[in-house]
């Protein structure tokens, strides 16, 4: 973890310090920004070293959603949104924009650190495995997906969900099992979050999206028959 740099974006100085203190104990290096405009500035100056962004939603000058949209134009860096609002539509909206994780305030700093570590553990995995199935090519080392030779842009969570489905080809997977294995922690939100991600993956895979079957009353299955 010593080489991982976290950008903390929050307009509350006390919140930034609280998160920074807990992450620093784990050996992370920290960058900070107090508003959306500063966040984009810091990110552009350090994009090659930033491993993950903790991004508040409600901020002056430029809110978190706007920052997220701009960063997602050309970067897949993992982003965890922090917000005082716990509305389901806000959470789903965040995932639609490409959020990798979503945490409502107030939260336990220890849980936040655990989620940061879980995401970075997955993204930092050194694996050279290639997965190929019916024209879908997954490069686990480069964390890229191609369909019939054309690269498809997926968020971190979409990528991990697709990999999990393909690795468990022909197996019916319940929503609870998907949440436990892809989200990698006990998720207490609405399982319809999965449905939102599946919809986006199907769209991005084009004709290959038909291989992700809906198993009524259970969940999903990747099947090419």
N, C-alpha and C positions, 0 to 999 in steps of 0.2 A: 504493500500500500504506500510505501514511501515515495514512489514516483507518481502517485496519483494526485492531481490538483483539482480542487473543488472550487467552483465560483458560487459564492453565496450572494443572492440578490434579494434585498429586503430593505424597505425604507426605515425600519425600526432598528436603531443601532444596538439596542439591548438584545434583540432577537438574533442579529448577526453575531454578536459576541457569544451568546449562549451556544449557538450551533458551532461556531468556530472552535470554542473551547473543547467541546466534546469530540469534534473531528480531529483536532490537533493531537489529542491524547492517542489517537489511533495511528498517528504518523502522516496524516494527509497534509499537503501544503494548501494554503487557502488564499483565494482572491476575493475581494468584496466589491459590491456596487450598491449604492443607496437609491437608485432609481433606474427606470427602464433605459433611458438614453445612455447612462453611464455603463449599464450592463452590456449593451451592444458594443460600446467603445472598448471595454475591457476584454470582451470576447474576441473582437477582431484583432486586438493586439496580442492575444495569448491563445488563439484557437488551436495551435499545435500542441499545447501543453495541458489544456483543460480536459479532464476526463469525465466530468459530470457537472451539471448546473442545478442548484437549488433555487427555484424561481418563485418569488411571491407574486400573487395576482394583482392585488390592489396597491398601486404605487403611483407617485407623481410623475409628470412629464410623459411617461409612456407605460401603459399597464403591462402585466405579464403576458396576456394573450398576444399583444402586438409584438412583444419581444420574441415570444415563441414562434410566431408566424415568420418573422424575419430570419431567425436562426435556422428554422426548418427549410428555408429555401435552398440551402446548400450545405447543411450539416446534419449528421445523424447523432451528434453527441447526446448521451442520455440526459434527460431533463426530468426532474421531480418538481411538480408544482406544489407550492405551499399556499393555502388560502384559509381564511376565517369562515368562508362560506361552505356549507356542507350539502348544498342542494344536489340532487342526483343529476339534474340537467347540466350543471356546471362540470361535474365529473365526466360525464359522457362527452361534453363539448371539448374538454381538455384532451381526451383520448382521440377524438376526431382530428384534432389539430396536430397530433403526434407526440403527446405527453407519454413518457414511459412509466411514470408513477404519479400518484396524486395523494397528498396527505393534508387533511384538514386540521387547522389549529383549533384548540390547543393540542399538542402532541407530545409524546414522550421523546426527549432527545435521544435516549438509548435506542428506541425503536427506529427513529430516523436514521441513526448511524447504521443499524443493522440492515436497513433497506438499501442504504447507499452501498454498503459492503456487498450485499447480495447482487445488486445490479452490476457492480464493477467486477465481481468474481466471474459473472457470466460473460461480460464483454471482453475481459482480459484473458479468457481461456485460450491457451496456445494449442490449437488443434488444426491439423492439416487435412481433415476429413472432407471429402467431396460427396455430396448426396445428389444422385440423379434419378429422376422418376418421370417418365412420360414427357420429356421436354423441359421439365423444371429442374434447374441446376442450382444447388445450394453450396456455396463455398464457405465452409465454417471458419476457415482461417481469415478470409477477407470479409466475412459477414456480409456477403452479397448474394443476391438471388437473380437468376436469369431465366426467362421464359423463351424457349426457341431461340436462344442466343442473345436476346435483348434484355439488358439489365432492368430490373424492376425496383423502384425505390420503396422500401418498407421501413417503418419505424422500428425501434428496438423491440417493442412488445409484439408487433405484428410478425417480425422475423422469428422471434422465439416461439410464437404460437404456431407458425407454419412449420418450423423445424420439428416441434413436438408432434404435430399431426402426421407429418411425413414419416418420422421415425417410428410411429406407432400405426403404420399403414394397415388398413383392414380391421382395426380394433375400434370398437365403439367406445368413445371416451365421454364420461359424464362431465357436466359443467364443473362440479366440485373437484373432480380429479384434475381437470385442466387448470383451474385456479390454483390448486395446491402445487402443481408441478411447473407451471409457467410463471405464475405470479410469485411463487416460491415463499409464500407466507400465508398465514390464516387471513383470508380476505373477507371482510365483513360488509362489503358493499353489495350491490345488486349484480347477480350473475349475468344480467343482460349486457354488462360490459363486454363479455365474451362475444355476444351476438353482434355488437357494434364492430368489434375487431374482425370477426369472420366476414362480415359484409364488406369491409374495406379490402381485406385480402382477396376475396373472390373477385372484386372489381379490378384490382391491380393485376391479377393473374389472367384476366381476360377469359378466353375459352377454357383455359385450364382450371378456372375457378370451380367448374362443375365437379371436380374430383373431391371437393370438400362437401360431404353429404351431411344433411341434417337428420339426426336420429330422433324422431319425435318422442318427447317425454324423457329423453336421456341427455343428448348433447350432440357431438359431431364425430365424424369418421372420415379419414382420407382413404378413398377407394377409387381405383382406376378401372375396375371391371365394367 
